[in-house]
Amino acid sequence: MEILTVLGAVASVTASFLFYPQVWASYKAKKTDVLSWTMILLGMLNGVLWGVYGFLKSDPFILLTNVMIFIGASLLFLLKRKYG
């Protein structure tokens, strides 16, 4: 496997889980007052736009990575609404 492919795959995995540590911490603490609505909404928008781009380019790395980013940001959105 080419080194660039491996690097891209590792980058996709790490980016995919970008929001999940904060989701877990917010869920455990039942507090989201320090989270920015702007950050959450930009994360969701980023996931949608890059996801559409990945779909249109037929690039599974871009698509899957950004679907996971959108889901993570959406979970933060839900937690912020509940506990914020």
PDB file of N, CA, C and O in Angstrom:
ATOM      1  N   MET A   1       0.854  -1.177   0.000  1.00  0.00           N
ATOM      2  CA  MET A   1       0.000   0.000   0.000  1.00  0.00           C
ATOM      3  C   MET A   1       0.901   1.243   0.000  1.00  0.00           C
ATOM      4  O   MET A   1       1.898   1.307   0.719  1.00  0.00           O
ATOM      5  N   GLU A   2       0.539   2.187  -0.791  1.00  0.00           N
ATOM      6  CA  GLU A   2       1.315   3.416  -0.912  1.00  0.00           C
ATOM      7  C   GLU A   2       1.236   4.243   0.372  1.00  0.00           C
ATOM      8  O   GLU A   2       0.198   4.280   1.032  1.00  0.00           O
ATOM      9  N   ILE A   3       2.326   4.897   0.714  1.00  0.00           N
ATOM     10  CA  ILE A   3       2.406   5.674   1.951  1.00  0.00           C
ATOM     11  C   ILE A   3       1.366   6.792   1.986  1.00  0.00           C
ATOM     12  O   ILE A   3       0.832   7.100   3.052  1.00  0.00           O
ATOM     13  N   LEU A   4       1.072   7.403   0.842  1.00  0.00           N
ATOM     14  CA  LEU A   4       0.060   8.465   0.808  1.00  0.00           C
ATOM     15  C   LEU A   4      -1.333   7.921   1.110  1.00  0.00           C
ATOM     16  O   LEU A   4      -2.144   8.604   1.735  1.00  0.00           O
ATOM     17  N   THR A   5      -1.611   6.709   0.674  1.00  0.00           N
ATOM     18  CA  THR A   5      -2.901   6.082   0.971  1.00  0.00           C
ATOM     19  C   THR A   5      -3.025   5.811   2.457  1.00  0.00           C
ATOM     20  O   THR A   5      -4.073   6.059   3.055  1.00  0.00           O
ATOM     21  N   VAL A   6      -1.961   5.304   3.054  1.00  0.00           N
ATOM     22  CA  VAL A   6      -1.955   5.039   4.492  1.00  0.00           C
ATOM     23  C   VAL A   6      -2.108   6.348   5.262  1.00  0.00           C
ATOM     24  O   VAL A   6      -2.895   6.427   6.205  1.00  0.00           O
ATOM     25  N   LEU A   7      -1.371   7.355   4.868  1.00  0.00           N
ATOM     26  CA  LEU A   7      -1.466   8.660   5.522  1.00  0.00           C
ATOM     27  C   LEU A   7      -2.881   9.220   5.409  1.00  0.00           C
ATOM     28  O   LEU A   7      -3.423   9.741   6.384  1.00  0.00           O
ATOM     29  N   GLY A   8      -3.480   9.116   4.226  1.00  0.00           N
ATOM     30  CA  GLY A   8      -4.854   9.586   4.028  1.00  0.00           C
ATOM     31  C   GLY A   8      -5.847   8.827   4.882  1.00  0.00           C
ATOM     32  O   GLY A   8      -6.768   9.421   5.441  1.00  0.00           O
ATOM     33  N   ALA A   9      -5.669   7.514   4.989  1.00  0.00           N
ATOM     34  CA  ALA A   9      -6.569   6.699   5.797  1.00  0.00           C
ATOM     35  C   ALA A   9      -6.462   7.053   7.278  1.00  0.00           C
ATOM     36  O   ALA A   9      -7.476   7.165   7.966  1.00  0.00           O
ATOM     37  N   VAL A  10      -5.247   7.227   7.765  1.00  0.00           N
ATOM     38  CA  VAL A  10      -5.053   7.599   9.173  1.00  0.00           C
ATOM     39  C   VAL A  10      -5.631   8.991   9.438  1.00  0.00           C
ATOM     40  O   VAL A  10      -6.268   9.214  10.467  1.00  0.00           O
ATOM     41  N   ALA A  11      -5.412   9.913   8.522  1.00  0.00           N
ATOM     42  CA  ALA A  11      -5.980  11.259   8.671  1.00  0.00           C
ATOM     43  C   ALA A  11      -7.505  11.208   8.669  1.00  0.00           C
ATOM     44  O   ALA A  11      -8.145  11.924   9.439  1.00  0.00           O
ATOM     45  N   SER A  12      -8.090  10.381   7.825  1.00  0.00           N
ATOM     46  CA  SER A  12      -9.548  10.250   7.781  1.00  0.00           C
ATOM     47  C   SER A  12     -10.097   9.701   9.089  1.00  0.00           C
ATOM     48  O   SER A  12     -11.115  10.182   9.586  1.00  0.00           O
ATOM     49  N   VAL A  13      -9.437   8.708   9.642  1.00  0.00           N
ATOM     50  CA  VAL A  13      -9.894   8.118  10.899  1.00  0.00           C
ATOM     51  C   VAL A  13      -9.802   9.140  12.032  1.00  0.00           C
ATOM     52  O   VAL A  13     -10.741   9.283  12.816  1.00  0.00           O
ATOM     53  N   THR A  14      -8.685   9.845  12.121  1.00  0.00           N
ATOM     54  CA  THR A  14      -8.555  10.822  13.213  1.00  0.00           C
ATOM     55  C   THR A  14      -9.552  11.970  13.048  1.00  0.00           C
ATOM     56  O   THR A  14     -10.126  12.429  14.035  1.00  0.00           O
ATOM     57  N   ALA A  15      -9.762  12.436  11.828  1.00  0.00           N
ATOM     58  CA  ALA A  15     -10.735  13.514  11.595  1.00  0.00           C
ATOM     59  C   ALA A  15     -12.152  13.033  11.889  1.00  0.00           C
ATOM     60  O   ALA A  15     -12.975  13.795  12.396  1.00  0.00           O
ATOM     61  N   SER A  16     -12.439  11.771  11.572  1.00  0.00           N
ATOM     62  CA  SER A  16     -13.774  11.224  11.797  1.00  0.00           C
ATOM     63  C   SER A  16     -14.190  11.298  13.256  1.00  0.00           C
ATOM     64  O   SER A  16     -15.369  11.476  13.561  1.00  0.00           O
ATOM     65  N   PHE A  17     -13.234  11.163  14.147  1.00  0.00           N
ATOM     66  CA  PHE A  17     -13.543  11.126  15.568  1.00  0.00           C
ATOM     67  C   PHE A  17     -13.234  12.447  16.275  1.00  0.00           C
ATOM     68  O   PHE A  17     -13.087  12.488  17.497  1.00  0.00           O
ATOM     69  N   LEU A  18     -13.138  13.505  15.505  1.00  0.00           N
ATOM     70  CA  LEU A  18     -12.793  14.817  16.031  1.00  0.00           C
ATOM     71  C   LEU A  18     -13.708  15.284  17.157  1.00  0.00           C
ATOM     72  O   LEU A  18     -13.219  15.805  18.160  1.00  0.00           O
ATOM     73  N   PHE A  19     -15.010  15.114  17.023  1.00  0.00           N
ATOM     74  CA  PHE A  19     -15.962  15.634  18.000  1.00  0.00           C
ATOM     75  C   PHE A  19     -16.298  14.632  19.114  1.00  0.00           C
ATOM     76  O   PHE A  19     -16.856  15.027  20.138  1.00  0.00           O
ATOM     77  N   TYR A  20     -15.975  13.365  18.938  1.00  0.00           N
ATOM     78  CA  TYR A  20     -16.456  12.350  19.861  1.00  0.00           C
ATOM     79  C   TYR A  20     -15.911  12.436  21.289  1.00  0.00           C
ATOM     80  O   TYR A  20     -16.660  12.131  22.217  1.00  0.00           O
ATOM     81  N   PRO A  21     -14.662  12.830  21.521  1.00  0.00           N
ATOM     82  CA  PRO A  21     -14.238  13.011  22.919  1.00  0.00           C
ATOM     83  C   PRO A  21     -15.065  14.088  23.628  1.00  0.00           C
ATOM     84  O   PRO A  21     -15.385  13.949  24.809  1.00  0.00           O
ATOM     85  N   GLN A  22     -15.410  15.158  22.909  1.00  0.00           N
ATOM     86  CA  GLN A  22     -16.232  16.211  23.512  1.00  0.00           C
ATOM     87  C   GLN A  22     -17.664  15.740  23.719  1.00  0.00           C
ATOM     88  O   GLN A  22     -18.306  16.119  24.700  1.00  0.00           O
ATOM     89  N   VAL A  23     -18.170  14.920  22.808  1.00  0.00           N
ATOM     90  CA  VAL A  23     -19.511  14.344  22.978  1.00  0.00           C
ATOM     91  C   VAL A  23     -19.539  13.525  24.267  1.00  0.00           C
ATOM     92  O   VAL A  23     -20.454  13.665  25.079  1.00  0.00           O
ATOM     93  N   TRP A  24     -18.550  12.685  24.447  1.00  0.00           N
ATOM     94  CA  TRP A  24     -18.495  11.822  25.633  1.00  0.00           C
ATOM     95  C   TRP A  24     -18.360  12.646  26.917  1.00  0.00           C
ATOM     96  O   TRP A  24     -19.054  12.393  27.902  1.00  0.00           O
ATOM     97  N   ALA A  25     -17.460  13.633  26.897  1.00  0.00           N
ATOM     98  CA  ALA A  25     -17.261  14.467  28.088  1.00  0.00           C
ATOM     99  C   ALA A  25     -18.530  15.252  28.421  1.00  0.00           C
ATOM    100  O   ALA A  25     -18.890  15.380  29.591  1.00  0.00           O
ATOM    101  N   SER A  26     -19.202  15.773  27.408  1.00  0.00           N
ATOM    102  CA  SER A  26     -20.432  16.540  27.629  1.00  0.00           C
ATOM    103  C   SER A  26     -21.550  15.650  28.150  1.00  0.00           C
ATOM    104  O   SER A  26     -22.323  16.053  29.019  1.00  0.00           O
ATOM    105  N   TYR A  27     -21.627  14.454  27.621  1.00  0.00           N
ATOM    106  CA  TYR A  27     -22.652  13.509  28.071  1.00  0.00           C
ATOM    107  C   TYR A  27     -22.421  13.122  29.529  1.00  0.00           C
ATOM    108  O   TYR A  27     -23.360  13.104  30.325  1.00  0.00           O
ATOM    109  N   LYS A  28     -21.180  12.815  29.876  1.00  0.00           N
ATOM    110  CA  LYS A  28     -20.868  12.417  31.250  1.00  0.00           C
ATOM    111  C   LYS A  28     -21.108  13.554  32.232  1.00  0.00           C
ATOM    112  O   LYS A  28     -21.668  13.338  33.307  1.00  0.00           O
ATOM    113  N   ALA A  29     -20.689  14.764  31.871  1.00  0.00           N
ATOM    114  CA  ALA A  29     -20.795  15.908  32.782  1.00  0.00           C
ATOM    115  C   ALA A  29     -22.191  16.522  32.787  1.00  0.00           C
ATOM    116  O   ALA A  29     -22.548  17.253  33.710  1.00  0.00           O
ATOM    117  N   LYS A  30     -22.971  16.226  31.765  1.00  0.00           N
ATOM    118  CA  LYS A  30     -24.308  16.835  31.613  1.00  0.00           C
ATOM    119  C   LYS A  30     -24.206  18.364  31.580  1.00  0.00           C
ATOM    120  O   LYS A  30     -25.099  19.071  32.047  1.00  0.00           O
ATOM    121  N   LYS A  31     -23.086  18.859  31.014  1.00  0.00           N
ATOM    122  CA  LYS A  31     -22.851  20.300  30.903  1.00  0.00           C
ATOM    123  C   LYS A  31     -22.282  20.602  29.527  1.00  0.00           C
ATOM    124  O   LYS A  31     -21.384  19.911  29.046  1.00  0.00           O
ATOM    125  N   THR A  32     -22.815  21.644  28.901  1.00  0.00           N
ATOM    126  CA  THR A  32     -22.308  22.074  27.604  1.00  0.00           C
ATOM    127  C   THR A  32     -22.203  23.593  27.522  1.00  0.00           C
ATOM    128  O   THR A  32     -22.081  24.147  26.429  1.00  0.00           O
ATOM    129  N   ASP A  33     -22.249  24.263  28.657  1.00  0.00           N
ATOM    130  CA  ASP A  33     -22.278  25.724  28.646  1.00  0.00           C
ATOM    131  C   ASP A  33     -21.031  26.347  28.027  1.00  0.00           C
ATOM    132  O   ASP A  33     -21.100  27.469  27.526  1.00  0.00           O
ATOM    133  N   VAL A  34     -19.904  25.659  28.046  1.00  0.00           N
ATOM    134  CA  VAL A  34     -18.686  26.227  27.470  1.00  0.00           C
ATOM    135  C   VAL A  34     -18.548  25.955  25.971  1.00  0.00           C
ATOM    136  O   VAL A  34     -17.631  26.469  25.331  1.00  0.00           O
ATOM    137  N   LEU A  35     -19.442  25.161  25.415  1.00  0.00           N
ATOM    138  CA  LEU A  35     -19.370  24.869  23.985  1.00  0.00           C
ATOM    139  C   LEU A  35     -20.002  25.995  23.179  1.00  0.00           C
ATOM    140  O   LEU A  35     -21.042  26.534  23.558  1.00  0.00           O
ATOM    141  N   SER A  36     -19.381  26.337  22.090  1.00  0.00           N
ATOM    142  CA  SER A  36     -19.850  27.404  21.230  1.00  0.00           C
ATOM    143  C   SER A  36     -20.852  26.867  20.205  1.00  0.00           C
ATOM    144  O   SER A  36     -20.589  25.876  19.524  1.00  0.00           O
ATOM    145  N   TRP A  37     -22.005  27.539  20.108  1.00  0.00           N
ATOM    146  CA  TRP A  37     -22.973  27.185  19.068  1.00  0.00           C
ATOM    147  C   TRP A  37     -22.346  27.342  17.684  1.00  0.00           C
ATOM    148  O   TRP A  37     -22.601  26.543  16.783  1.00  0.00           O
ATOM    149  N   THR A  38     -21.538  28.364  17.527  1.00  0.00           N
ATOM    150  CA  THR A  38     -20.904  28.607  16.225  1.00  0.00           C
ATOM    151  C   THR A  38     -20.019  27.431  15.825  1.00  0.00           C
ATOM    152  O   THR A  38     -20.060  26.988  14.677  1.00  0.00           O
ATOM    153  N   MET A  39     -19.221  26.923  16.761  1.00  0.00           N
ATOM    154  CA  MET A  39     -18.354  25.784  16.477  1.00  0.00           C
ATOM    155  C   MET A  39     -19.176  24.565  16.086  1.00  0.00           C
ATOM    156  O   MET A  39     -18.835  23.865  15.133  1.00  0.00           O
ATOM    157  N   ILE A  40     -20.244  24.310  16.806  1.00  0.00           N
ATOM    158  CA  ILE A  40     -21.085  23.146  16.526  1.00  0.00           C
ATOM    159  C   ILE A  40     -21.732  23.273  15.145  1.00  0.00           C
ATOM    160  O   ILE A  40     -21.710  22.331  14.353  1.00  0.00           O
ATOM    161  N   LEU A  41     -22.305  24.440  14.866  1.00  0.00           N
ATOM    162  CA  LEU A  41     -22.983  24.632  13.577  1.00  0.00           C
ATOM    163  C   LEU A  41     -21.999  24.616  12.407  1.00  0.00           C
ATOM    164  O   LEU A  41     -22.309  24.089  11.339  1.00  0.00           O
ATOM    165  N   LEU A  42     -20.816  25.193  12.609  1.00  0.00           N
ATOM    166  CA  LEU A  42     -19.803  25.126  11.555  1.00  0.00           C
ATOM    167  C   LEU A  42     -19.330  23.691  11.334  1.00  0.00           C
ATOM    168  O   LEU A  42     -19.066  23.295  10.198  1.00  0.00           O
ATOM    169  N   GLY A  43     -19.222  22.922  12.392  1.00  0.00           N
ATOM    170  CA  GLY A  43     -18.862  21.509  12.252  1.00  0.00           C
ATOM    171  C   GLY A  43     -19.902  20.734  11.459  1.00  0.00           C
ATOM    172  O   GLY A  43     -19.561  19.898  10.621  1.00  0.00           O
ATOM    173  N   MET A  44     -21.173  21.017  11.728  1.00  0.00           N
ATOM    174  CA  MET A  44     -22.247  20.362  10.977  1.00  0.00           C
ATOM    175  C   MET A  44     -22.220  20.781   9.507  1.00  0.00           C
ATOM    176  O   MET A  44     -22.321  19.941   8.613  1.00  0.00           O
ATOM    177  N   LEU A  45     -22.083  22.088   9.263  1.00  0.00           N
ATOM    178  CA  LEU A  45     -22.037  22.585   7.891  1.00  0.00           C
ATOM    179  C   LEU A  45     -20.827  22.022   7.148  1.00  0.00           C
ATOM    180  O   LEU A  45     -20.932  21.630   5.986  1.00  0.00           O
ATOM    181  N   ASN A  46     -19.685  21.985   7.821  1.00  0.00           N
ATOM    182  CA  ASN A  46     -18.479  21.416   7.239  1.00  0.00           C
ATOM    183  C   ASN A  46     -18.703  19.961   6.823  1.00  0.00           C
ATOM    184  O   ASN A  46     -18.331  19.556   5.721  1.00  0.00           O
ATOM    185  N   GLY A  47     -19.312  19.186   7.711  1.00  0.00           N
ATOM    186  CA  GLY A  47     -19.576  17.783   7.399  1.00  0.00           C
ATOM    187  C   GLY A  47     -20.493  17.619   6.202  1.00  0.00           C
ATOM    188  O   GLY A  47     -20.269  16.754   5.356  1.00  0.00           O
ATOM    189  N   VAL A  48     -21.522  18.444   6.127  1.00  0.00           N
ATOM    190  CA  VAL A  48     -22.454  18.361   5.000  1.00  0.00           C
ATOM    191  C   VAL A  48     -21.764  18.742   3.693  1.00  0.00           C
ATOM    192  O   VAL A  48     -21.847  18.009   2.708  1.00  0.00           O
ATOM    193  N   LEU A  49     -21.086  19.884   3.683  1.00  0.00           N
ATOM    194  CA  LEU A  49     -20.469  20.356   2.434  1.00  0.00           C
ATOM    195  C   LEU A  49     -19.386  19.413   1.928  1.00  0.00           C
ATOM    196  O   LEU A  49     -19.352  19.077   0.744  1.00  0.00           O
ATOM    197  N   TRP A  50     -18.508  18.990   2.820  1.00  0.00           N
ATOM    198  CA  TRP A  50     -17.465  18.048   2.408  1.00  0.00           C
ATOM    199  C   TRP A  50     -18.048  16.671   2.066  1.00  0.00           C
ATOM    200  O   TRP A  50     -17.550  15.978   1.179  1.00  0.00           O
ATOM    201  N   GLY A  51     -19.111  16.289   2.783  1.00  0.00           N
ATOM    202  CA  GLY A  51     -19.769  15.016   2.468  1.00  0.00           C
ATOM    203  C   GLY A  51     -20.373  15.021   1.075  1.00  0.00           C
ATOM    204  O   GLY A  51     -20.236  14.048   0.334  1.00  0.00           O
ATOM    205  N   VAL A  52     -21.037  16.103   0.715  1.00  0.00           N
ATOM    206  CA  VAL A  52     -21.594  16.234  -0.637  1.00  0.00           C
ATOM    207  C   VAL A  52     -20.468  16.229  -1.666  1.00  0.00           C
ATOM    208  O   VAL A  52     -20.575  15.584  -2.709  1.00  0.00           O
ATOM    209  N   TYR A  53     -19.406  16.939  -1.372  1.00  0.00           N
ATOM    210  CA  TYR A  53     -18.247  16.957  -2.264  1.00  0.00           C
ATOM    211  C   TYR A  53     -17.694  15.535  -2.459  1.00  0.00           C
ATOM    212  O   TYR A  53     -17.440  15.111  -3.587  1.00  0.00           O
ATOM    213  N   GLY A  54     -17.516  14.820  -1.371  1.00  0.00           N
ATOM    214  CA  GLY A  54     -17.010  13.455  -1.460  1.00  0.00           C
ATOM    215  C   GLY A  54     -17.942  12.544  -2.237  1.00  0.00           C
ATOM    216  O   GLY A  54     -17.491  11.679  -2.988  1.00  0.00           O
ATOM    217  N   PHE A  55     -19.244  12.736  -2.057  1.00  0.00           N
ATOM    218  CA  PHE A  55     -20.232  11.946  -2.801  1.00  0.00           C
ATOM    219  C   PHE A  55     -20.133  12.247  -4.300  1.00  0.00           C
ATOM    220  O   PHE A  55     -20.090  11.333  -5.123  1.00  0.00           O
ATOM    221  N   LEU A  56     -20.098  13.538  -4.642  1.00  0.00           N
ATOM    222  CA  LEU A  56     -20.041  13.928  -6.051  1.00  0.00           C
ATOM    223  C   LEU A  56     -18.734  13.505  -6.712  1.00  0.00           C
ATOM    224  O   LEU A  56     -18.714  13.217  -7.909  1.00  0.00           O
ATOM    225  N   LYS A  57     -17.640  13.465  -5.948  1.00  0.00           N
ATOM    226  CA  LYS A  57     -16.345  13.022  -6.468  1.00  0.00           C
ATOM    227  C   LYS A  57     -16.174  11.500  -6.379  1.00  0.00           C
ATOM    228  O   LYS A  57     -15.161  10.956  -6.818  1.00  0.00           O
ATOM    229  N   SER A  58     -17.162  10.828  -5.812  1.00  0.00           N
ATOM    230  CA  SER A  58     -17.088   9.374  -5.593  1.00  0.00           C
ATOM    231  C   SER A  58     -15.836   9.000  -4.797  1.00  0.00           C
ATOM    232  O   SER A  58     -15.145   8.034  -5.119  1.00  0.00           O
ATOM    233  N   ASP A  59     -15.561   9.781  -3.754  1.00  0.00           N
ATOM    234  CA  ASP A  59     -14.397   9.535  -2.903  1.00  0.00           C
ATOM    235  C   ASP A  59     -14.879   9.047  -1.541  1.00  0.00           C
ATOM    236  O   ASP A  59     -15.354   9.839  -0.727  1.00  0.00           O
ATOM    237  N   PRO A  60     -14.757   7.738  -1.293  1.00  0.00           N
ATOM    238  CA  PRO A  60     -15.284   7.191  -0.038  1.00  0.00           C
ATOM    239  C   PRO A  60     -14.574   7.716   1.205  1.00  0.00           C
ATOM    240  O   PRO A  60     -15.195   7.817   2.263  1.00  0.00           O
ATOM    241  N   PHE A  61     -13.277   8.056   1.105  1.00  0.00           N
ATOM    242  CA  PHE A  61     -12.570   8.611   2.258  1.00  0.00           C
ATOM    243  C   PHE A  61     -13.182   9.938   2.672  1.00  0.00           C
ATOM    244  O   PHE A  61     -13.478  10.146   3.848  1.00  0.00           O
ATOM    245  N   ILE A  62     -13.370  10.822   1.730  1.00  0.00           N
ATOM    246  CA  ILE A  62     -13.938  12.136   2.034  1.00  0.00           C
ATOM    247  C   ILE A  62     -15.375  11.990   2.515  1.00  0.00           C
ATOM    248  O   ILE A  62     -15.766  12.618   3.499  1.00  0.00           O
ATOM    249  N   LEU A  63     -16.160  11.170   1.832  1.00  0.00           N
ATOM    250  CA  LEU A  63     -17.566  11.002   2.195  1.00  0.00           C
ATOM    251  C   LEU A  63     -17.719  10.437   3.595  1.00  0.00           C
ATOM    252  O   LEU A  63     -18.406  11.035   4.422  1.00  0.00           O
ATOM    253  N   LEU A  64     -17.105   9.312   3.879  1.00  0.00           N
ATOM    254  CA  LEU A  64     -17.270   8.664   5.176  1.00  0.00           C
ATOM    255  C   LEU A  64     -16.717   9.520   6.315  1.00  0.00           C
ATOM    256  O   LEU A  64     -17.337   9.629   7.373  1.00  0.00           O
ATOM    257  N   THR A  65     -15.559  10.119   6.096  1.00  0.00           N
ATOM    258  CA  THR A  65     -14.980  10.990   7.115  1.00  0.00           C
ATOM    259  C   THR A  65     -15.951  12.083   7.514  1.00  0.00           C
ATOM    260  O   THR A  65     -16.139  12.352   8.701  1.00  0.00           O
ATOM    261  N   ASN A  66     -16.563  12.711   6.532  1.00  0.00           N
ATOM    262  CA  ASN A  66     -17.414  13.858   6.819  1.00  0.00           C
ATOM    263  C   ASN A  66     -18.808  13.474   7.264  1.00  0.00           C
ATOM    264  O   ASN A  66     -19.480  14.272   7.917  1.00  0.00           O
ATOM    265  N   VAL A  67     -19.257  12.295   6.938  1.00  0.00           N
ATOM    266  CA  VAL A  67     -20.493  11.794   7.544  1.00  0.00           C
ATOM    267  C   VAL A  67     -20.265  11.606   9.042  1.00  0.00           C
ATOM    268  O   VAL A  67     -21.126  11.956   9.850  1.00  0.00           O
ATOM    269  N   MET A  68     -19.115  11.058   9.412  1.00  0.00           N
ATOM    270  CA  MET A  68     -18.792  10.871  10.830  1.00  0.00           C
ATOM    271  C   MET A  68     -18.628  12.214  11.550  1.00  0.00           C
ATOM    272  O   MET A  68     -19.044  12.356  12.700  1.00  0.00           O
ATOM    273  N   ILE A  69     -18.024  13.194  10.878  1.00  0.00           N
ATOM    274  CA  ILE A  69     -17.895  14.526  11.466  1.00  0.00           C
ATOM    275  C   ILE A  69     -19.269  15.144  11.675  1.00  0.00           C
ATOM    276  O   ILE A  69     -19.533  15.730  12.725  1.00  0.00           O
ATOM    277  N   PHE A  70     -20.145  15.019  10.684  1.00  0.00           N
ATOM    278  CA  PHE A  70     -21.501  15.563  10.807  1.00  0.00           C
ATOM    279  C   PHE A  70     -22.249  14.904  11.966  1.00  0.00           C
ATOM    280  O   PHE A  70     -22.932  15.584  12.732  1.00  0.00           O
ATOM    281  N   ILE A  71     -22.122  13.592  12.094  1.00  0.00           N
ATOM    282  CA  ILE A  71     -22.798  12.886  13.188  1.00  0.00           C
ATOM    283  C   ILE A  71     -22.266  13.373  14.536  1.00  0.00           C
ATOM    284  O   ILE A  71     -23.052  13.632  15.448  1.00  0.00           O
ATOM    285  N   GLY A  72     -20.947  13.501  14.675  1.00  0.00           N
ATOM    286  CA  GLY A  72     -20.368  13.977  15.927  1.00  0.00           C
ATOM    287  C   GLY A  72     -20.831  15.384  16.272  1.00  0.00           C
ATOM    288  O   GLY A  72     -21.192  15.656  17.417  1.00  0.00           O
ATOM    289  N   ALA A  73     -20.823  16.277  15.294  1.00  0.00           N
ATOM    290  CA  ALA A  73     -21.280  17.646  15.531  1.00  0.00           C
ATOM    291  C   ALA A  73     -22.774  17.669  15.848  1.00  0.00           C
ATOM    292  O   ALA A  73     -23.224  18.471  16.667  1.00  0.00           O
ATOM    293  N   SER A  74     -23.536  16.796  15.205  1.00  0.00           N
ATOM    294  CA  SER A  74     -24.980  16.724  15.474  1.00  0.00           C
ATOM    295  C   SER A  74     -25.257  16.227  16.886  1.00  0.00           C
ATOM    296  O   SER A  74     -26.187  16.698  17.541  1.00  0.00           O
ATOM    297  N   LEU A  75     -24.456  15.280  17.355  1.00  0.00           N
ATOM    298  CA  LEU A  75     -24.602  14.815  18.730  1.00  0.00           C
ATOM    299  C   LEU A  75     -24.312  15.948  19.714  1.00  0.00           C
ATOM    300  O   LEU A  75     -25.006  16.097  20.719  1.00  0.00           O
ATOM    301  N   LEU A  76     -23.286  16.744  19.419  1.00  0.00           N
ATOM    302  CA  LEU A  76     -23.010  17.907  20.271  1.00  0.00           C
ATOM    303  C   LEU A  76     -24.159  18.902  20.226  1.00  0.00           C
ATOM    304  O   LEU A  76     -24.508  19.497  21.246  1.00  0.00           O
ATOM    305  N   PHE A  77     -24.747  19.083  19.056  1.00  0.00           N
ATOM    306  CA  PHE A  77     -25.908  19.961  18.914  1.00  0.00           C
ATOM    307  C   PHE A  77     -27.035  19.502  19.832  1.00  0.00           C
ATOM    308  O   PHE A  77     -27.629  20.308  20.549  1.00  0.00           O
ATOM    309  N   LEU A  78     -27.321  18.213  19.806  1.00  0.00           N
ATOM    310  CA  LEU A  78     -28.397  17.665  20.647  1.00  0.00           C
ATOM    311  C   LEU A  78     -28.073  17.810  22.132  1.00  0.00           C
ATOM    312  O   LEU A  78     -28.941  18.165  22.930  1.00  0.00           O
ATOM    313  N   LEU A  79     -26.825  17.535  22.498  1.00  0.00           N
ATOM    314  CA  LEU A  79     -26.422  17.687  23.894  1.00  0.00           C
ATOM    315  C   LEU A  79     -26.468  19.148  24.338  1.00  0.00           C
ATOM    316  O   LEU A  79     -26.870  19.445  25.463  1.00  0.00           O
ATOM    317  N   LYS A  80     -26.063  20.049  23.466  1.00  0.00           N
ATOM    318  CA  LYS A  80     -26.100  21.479  23.793  1.00  0.00           C
ATOM    319  C   LYS A  80     -27.536  21.934  24.004  1.00  0.00           C
ATOM    320  O   LYS A  80     -27.813  22.714  24.915  1.00  0.00           O
ATOM    321  N   ARG A  81     -28.447  21.454  23.170  1.00  0.00           N
ATOM    322  CA  ARG A  81     -29.857  21.811  23.348  1.00  0.00           C
ATOM    323  C   ARG A  81     -30.405  21.262  24.656  1.00  0.00           C
ATOM    324  O   ARG A  81     -31.212  21.911  25.322  1.00  0.00           O
ATOM    325  N   LYS A  82     -29.965  20.062  25.021  1.00  0.00           N
ATOM    326  CA  LYS A  82     -30.490  19.431  26.230  1.00  0.00           C
ATOM    327  C   LYS A  82     -29.867  20.012  27.507  1.00  0.00           C
ATOM    328  O   LYS A  82     -30.576  20.282  28.477  1.00  0.00           O
ATOM    329  N   TYR A  83     -28.537  20.204  27.504  1.00  0.00           N
ATOM    330  CA  TYR A  83     -27.847  20.583  28.727  1.00  0.00           C
ATOM    331  C   TYR A  83     -27.322  22.022  28.719  1.00  0.00           C
ATOM    332  O   TYR A  83     -26.860  22.506  29.753  1.00  0.00           O
ATOM    333  N   GLY A  84     -27.383  22.714  27.576  1.00  0.00           N
ATOM    334  CA  GLY A  84     -26.750  24.014  27.420  1.00  0.00           C
ATOM    335  C   GLY A  84     -27.481  25.110  28.103  1.00  0.00           C
ATOM    336  O   GLY A  84     -27.053  26.263  28.051  1.00  0.00           O
TER     337      GLY A  84
END
